[in-house]
Amino acid sequence: MTMRTVVLALLGAAPLAGQEIVLVPGFRQEFRGLSAHGDQLWASGRGGVYARSTNGGRSWKAGRIPGAQHLFLVDVEALGRDTACVLATSFDGGSGQAYRTTDGGASWAVTYQLEHPEAFLDGMAFWDRSHGVAFGDPVDGTFVVLRTDDGCASWAEVRGPALTALDGEAGFAASGTSITVAGTAHAWIGTGGGPVARVLRSEDRGLTWTAASTPMAGGPATGIFGIAFRDTVHGIAVAGNYQEPAGEAPTVLVTADGGRSWRLTGPALPAGVRFGAVALPGARAFVAAGPSGLGVSLDDGATWTPVDTLFRYGMYARDGVLWASGSTGWIVRSDLSSLLEQRARAR
């Protein structure tokens, strides 16, 4: 069986022009975290497994963090040539940890640990190599929010009234994009599971927060899965019900005031719950993806064009390339100019 046959069997679809799909050797489960620093790329996934590429994604090598085989590495951040930070959690609940490597994955140090029956870490984002923010589901009624000023070497917990959770409210760890940053100090977190989806917002690198309700209906399986900003003012949040992967309900929220208020737009395309979103370089451009495939918008999320039908979890855009990960150990590289050209032709 050829590698192309294996890829098609796993994906159920052929890659489009401008797309290249690589299988991570020896790993056939999902990756949900993706990040890049120059030609160094990292992916993180189930069973304490991570993958690293040192040649711009042409080839990958997988490894497992010692002692983390019971954890899902929900997010990863590349912080230097050999430095990376990983956020890990137990999908059975009760444990969350942050790990840091400075030698390309040869060794890992635990830099944060939370052991509590309600512990569940969801995602993280960094403004630069030193300053980052992470969050997790509520513990004792308050969202877990963490800050680092030393590149994941240590973390400090943040408290505040805006972090008090609504009944049933939590985060979603589908893609590592339910938290995002922009500029030098702004951060946003999307929530779900409660009576209404909300966005938590910070303008001081996560020291203090405010909360904004959105028009997105809530529910135990419904809420915001991904959030992305192209600057500190214009952003989108993508949402849905993970129990209805092909639902027709609206799945996109947009803001033009930095996340203070939100309004619903038409559903993203392809239809269905969106697991993640990223902003693309260029005017008003975003992509969003989920079980039904990838869509692109060139008008700040108002309208969408479907691109393909590949099931994606994590996404990361940099240097003209969109990286995405799937459910069976594959990583797809898409040329952004090709994506935007397809969108322009469809308008």
C-alpha positions, -999 to 999 in steps of 0.1 A, spaced: 0 0 0 14 34 -10 17 63 14 -9 82 -8 -33 53 -3 -28 53 34 -34 91 35 -66 88 15 -78 59 36 -73 79 68 -87 111 56 -115 99 34 -106 127 9 -78 138 -13 -57 169 -5 -64 200 -26 -40 221 -46 -17 239 -22 -21 213 5 4 187 17 -4 160 42 22 143 64 16 113 87 35 113 120 53 79 121 39 55 147 10 77 159 -26 73 147 -46 94 172 -55 130 172 -32 160 177 -50 191 191 -21 215 197 1 231 170 28 258 171 58 270 152 90 289 157 109 294 125 114 260 109 107 243 143 71 230 146 54 212 175 22 192 178 6 177 209 -20 151 215 -34 121 232 -15 98 256 13 123 264 25 122 228 41 151 211 56 155 176 84 178 164 96 189 130 130 206 126 127 211 88 96 232 83 71 203 86 85 181 58 90 153 83 80 147 120 92 126 149 70 116 177 78 112 214 61 108 247 66 129 278 77 105 306 49 99 331 23 117 310 8 87 292 -25 92 311 -27 129 300 -39 146 268 -15 173 257 -42 198 247 -19 226 236 17 234 228 36 266 223 70 268 205 91 294 224 125 290 208 147 267 187 146 239 213 122 254 238 85 245 240 57 246 266 29 219 267 -4 221 286 -17 187 296 -49 174 313 -67 142 322 -98 138 301 -112 119 331 -107 151 352 -87 155 383 -53 165 369 -37 193 349 0 201 343 23 223 323 56 210 310 86 228 295 115 215 275 147 235 266 164 207 247 140 198 219 121 172 239 150 152 252 138 161 287 108 178 303 102 196 335 68 200 353 63 238 358 27 237 370 6 211 386 -31 211 396 -46 181 414 -83 185 421 -114 165 412 -125 194 390 -92 201 374 -92 203 336 -69 226 316 -81 239 282 -55 260 264 -29 287 264 -15 315 243 17 336 243 24 372 233 61 365 230 87 340 242 83 351 278 47 362 284 18 338 282 -16 330 297 -34 297 302 -68 287 315 -88 257 327 -123 247 338 -137 262 370 -124 248 403 -146 256 433 -167 278 410 -139 299 396 -121 296 362 -84 286 365 -63 313 349 -25 312 349 2 337 338 38 332 330 65 359 326 94 335 322 85 314 292 66 287 310 93 281 336 68 291 363 31 300 365 11 323 388 -27 318 394 -50 348 388 -81 355 408 -109 380 402 -147 384 403 -151 381 365 -136 346 366 -166 333 387 -183 307 365 -220 304 357 -237 272 365 -223 245 342 -199 269 325 -165 256 314 -140 257 285 -136 234 255 -102 219 247 -109 208 211 -81 228 193 -61 250 217 -78 281 202 -104 287 228 -79 312 242 -61 338 221 -39 369 224 -32 400 203 -10 431 205 12 431 236 -13 427 264 -48 417 251 -63 382 258 -97 365 253 -111 332 265 -143 316 251 -166 296 273 -195 272 270 -215 246 288 -235 272 308 -268 290 301 -250 314 276 -216 314 259 -193 341 272 -160 358 264 -136 367 292 -113 396 282 -81 411 296 -61 442 285 -32 437 310 -16 403 301 -42 384 322 -39 403 355 -75 414 355 -105 403 335 -140 413 325 -168 391 311 -191 396 282 -222 376 274 -229 367 238 -260 359 218 -249 323 214 -272 299 232 -257 277 259 -261 241 269 -240 213 282 -225 205 248 -227 240 233 -204 270 234 -173 287 220 -146 263 208 -123 288 191 -116 325 192 -93 346 170 -84 383 166 -66 400 137 -58 430 160 -70 442 194 -104 453 180 -117 429 154 -123 393 162 -144 362 157 -155 333 180 -167 300 165 -190 277 183 -216 250 181 -228 218 197 -203 190 196 -231 164 198 -245 178 165 -214 180 143 -234 188 111 -260 212 127 -273 242 107 -274 266 137 -253 298 136 -218 291 146 -200 325 143 -198 355 166 -181 387 156 -169 418 175 -156 452 163 -150 466 198 -123 443 212 -147 418 226 -168 440 247 -199 431 227 -207 403 202 -232 396 175 -242 365 156 -236 361 119 -246 334 94 -232 299 100 -197 292 90 -193 269 60 -190 240 59 -220 238 82 -217 223 117 -198 229 149 -165 247 145 -136 234 167 -111 261 161 -103 294 144 -73 315 135 -67 349 119 -48 351 87 -24 378 76 -41 402 53 -73 422 54 -101 408 75 -92 371 69 -101 342 91 -103 304 88 -124 281 109 -126 243 109 -143 213 126 -156 178 118 -171 189 85 -140 206 71 -124 240 66 -139 274 56 -124 308 50 -138 343 54 -124 375 39 -149 399 56 -144 395 93 -165 364 96 -197 378 79 -196 352 50 -178 320 45 -167 297 17 -160 260 23 -126 248 13 -125 211 20 -141 183 41 -111 172 62 -119 168 99 -95 191 118 -88 198 155 -58 221 160 -48 250 137 -19 274 135 -10 301 109 24 316 103 46 328 75 21 322 48 12 287 59 -18 272 78 -10 241 98 -38 218 109 -40 185 127 -65 157 125 -78 127 143 -56 100 130 -20 112 133 -18 134 103 -8 171 99 -18 191 68 2 221 55 -19 246 34 -5 275 14 -25 305 25 -23 323 -8 -40 292 -24 -67 294 3 -74 330 -3 -74 327 -40 -100 299 -38 -121 323 -16 -117 352 -40 -128 330 -70 -159 319 -51 -171 354 -43 
